[in-house]
Amino acid sequence: MSDELEPLAALAGARPPVPPPLSSALETELGRLHTVAPRRPRRQLATLVGISLAYGACVLAVLRMRIDMGELPLGFVVGAAVAWLLGFAVPCTIALVPRAGAMMPRRRWAVASAAIASVAFVALGLAIHPSGAHSGYYGWPRFVHGHACLEIGLATAFVPVLIGAMFLRGALPVGSRWIAAALGAGSGCLGGLVLHMHCPIADPQHVGLIHGGVVVAAALLAAAMVPRATDRPLR
């Protein structure tokens, strides 16, 4: 048995072999490397939320507050605003901030947040739509007249989607469409918040399918477009 162990003992005491020299091509590539600042997801999230809320406030200032605001139940006005804010903050947090100790985005949570936000705000708009004396109605005959709200909501959602795509550039696996969808759904909720404070139309078709539809449309557009930017590595 000792004779069998002697070669192993000799190998254990031997010096490691000298590695071969680096090739000129590899040395050239190594020379091109430069330091990259690490991502700070929470700081990026705070920046996105701050800029987006300021932008949404500017959009609302350019438009106007809904003329029936004082006629609506206070609980509805405040409760719906809080719901829209949570719909904005939660999916964006999931898209930008990985769980503690991880580097990759939370894909399953992104799927859930995008799906829940897309369905919930359409359903809530169809079910809850109080009105006042100065509220307006389109109904099915004039449903298409509400396209302006869809455009306003998507224009509001564009800024947080753009900022989020910049922050996620080079930080996502290739083809992370669900992460982009979560970012889009959250951004669409910011558009929904602006519409909640601006639009006096109170029929269920408009509130549910147009205001809530902004979330769905923003999620789909972000899923289609954002990965084209985030799949490219930083240079």
C-alpha positions, 0 to 999 in steps of 0.5 A: 500500500505504501508503494502505491501512495509514494507517487501521490506523495511525490505529486503533493510535494511537487511545485505546480507547473509554470503556466504558459504565457498569455497570447498577444490577442488575449493581452490586447483584449485584457488591455481594453478592459475598463472598470464599470461602476456596479449597479445600485438598484435601490438608488436607481429605483429612487431616481426612477420614482422621483423623476417619474412622479415629477414628470407625472405632476407636470403632465397633470399641471399641463392638463387639469384636475378633473372638474368633478373631483369635489363631487366624488367620495373622498375614500374613492379618490384617495383609495384609487390614487393609493392603488395606482401608486402601489401599482406603479411602485411594486412592479418597478421595484421587482423589475429593478431590485433583485432580492437580497443576496442575488444579482438576477431579477425576480422573474417569477415575481415579475410575471405575477406583478405584470399579470396582476396589475394588468387584470386588476386595474381593468377589473376595478375600473369596470366595477368601481366608477363613482360619478358626480354632477359634472362627470361625463359618459361615453358608453359604447356608442362613443367609446372610441372617443376616449382614445385621448386618455390612452395616448395620455396614459402611454405618454406618461408611462414612456418616461419611467419605461425609458429610465428603467431600460437605461438602468437595466441595460446590460444587467438582464439575461437575454430576452427578459421580456417579463422583467420588461413587462413588469416595468411597463405595467408599473409605468402604465399605472403611473399613467393611470394615476394621472388619468384618475386625477384628470379625466372626468369620464365615469362610465365603466367601459372608459375607466376599465378598458381605457384607463386600465388598458393603459397598464396592459398596453404599456406592459405589452409595448415594454415587453416588445421594445425594452429587451432590444436595449437591455440585451446589449452589453454596456460599452 
